[in-house]
């Protein structure tokens, strides 16, 4: 399938989503992989992961980049050779890339009831405004997870706890945006987080305030 959805925030941020409906063979067509990327692809045992990897390369082409333009730092954080900031995520049949002139983090997740079972692992401050019996409790948990995952990707420093170091202020699903914070040492860093829902998935992207 061609590009599923594309949207921008001003001239600084561009987000593109790919819906994976192709076969593995179809996804291999039209992309040229560097030896390091081909080696990585061949090591993947899951076809779902292989498809996600290749769909990301198709998204790079949509941005005007090639596989060779995508690099990773020592912490595994991706960056582009032209110094643009980039973040990548994929879940099941969707892949997404966000490119920005500043720090950016993006995450996409399938909405699943089991997120309620692991909420205690990543919900701390947010307990103050979450209500387990509310009709959109599961959706809010998924949005918070996506926001915290995007914060983690944006910050790029290992060892941060979703529960203890990342905070999402109160929001409603209809807001489509909120404010988030990272606690690092004695400092707090403020960010904006936008999110959308579609086809049973939640996508969030986070950027500096």
C-alpha positions, -999 to +999 in steps of 0.1 A: +000+000+000+013+035-007+017+061+021-013+057+045-012+091+062+010+122+063+008+153+084+030+182+095+032+206+124+044+239+110+075+237+089+095+219+116+078+185+120+066+160+094+051+126+102+044+099+077+026+065+083+028+034+062+001+007+064+018-027+057-004-047+033+023-059+009+040-092+009+077-094+020+087-098-016+067-067-026+083-046+002+118-056-010+112-041-043+122-005-048+145-002-018+183-005-018+198-017+015+233-010+027+253-042+037+248-034+074+210-031+069+208-062+048+227-082+075+203-068+101+172-078+080+184-113+075+189-118+112+153-110+119+133-142+126+099-126+125+084-117+091+064-090+109+096-074+120+111-078+085+081-060+070+083-033+096+120-028+088+114-026+050+084-003+053+105+021+073+129+022+043+099+030+020+090+058+044+125+072+042+121+073+004+089+093+009+110+119+028+137+119+001+162+098+020+179+065+013+188+037+037+224+049+037+212+083+051+199+066+083+225+061+111+224+051+147+245+065+177+261+044+204+228+043+223+209+030+193+192+064+186+186+070+149+198+102+132+200+114+096+232+123+078+220+158+070+216+164+107+178+164+107+163+147+137+144+115+132+123+090+152+109+056+141+083+032+153+063+003+140+035-019+154+018-048+137+007-034+102+018+002+107+051+019+106+058+056+112+087+081+108+088+116+122+114+140+109+121+174+125+145+203+127+146+197+165+145+168+189+116+145+181+102+112+195+074+091+180+056+059+190+027+039+177+010+011+196-020-012+191-047-006+217-050-038+238-069-045+270-038-060+286-022-026+290-044-023+321-025-053+336+009-035+332-002+000+340+014-002+375+048-004+357+046+029+339+019+050+357+030+071+386+020+107+388-008+100+363-028+080+389-040+114+402-063+119+372-069+084+358-101+065+367-101+028+361-138+026+355-139+054+330-150+044+295-117+056+279-093+043+306-077+019+282-073+045+255-057+070+280-033+043+292-022+036+256-018+073+249+003+078+280+025+048+271+030+062+236+039+096+250+064+082+275+079+060+248+083+090+225+099+109+254+124+081+259+133+081+222+136+119+221+158+121+252+181+093+241+196+086+276+193+050+288+182+042+323+152+065+326+120+050+343+087+056+326+071+057+360+096+078+379+111+101+354+084+108+328+052+127+335+021+134+315-003+161+327-041+156+327-057+154+292-088+141+274-086+119+244-105+146+224-077+171+232-053+154+209-024+170+227-009+175+262+022+186+280+048+161+293+079+164+314+112+146+319+129+146+353+167+143+348+189+147+378+177+178+395+162+193+364+128+191+347+124+194+309+091+204+294+077+190+261+046+191+240+030+158+230+004+153+203-015+121+197-040+106+173-061+074+172-070+054+141-079+018+132-074+006+168-040+022+172-026+052+190+003+073+177+020+100+198+049+124+189+067+146+213+089+177+208+104+205+228+082+233+241 
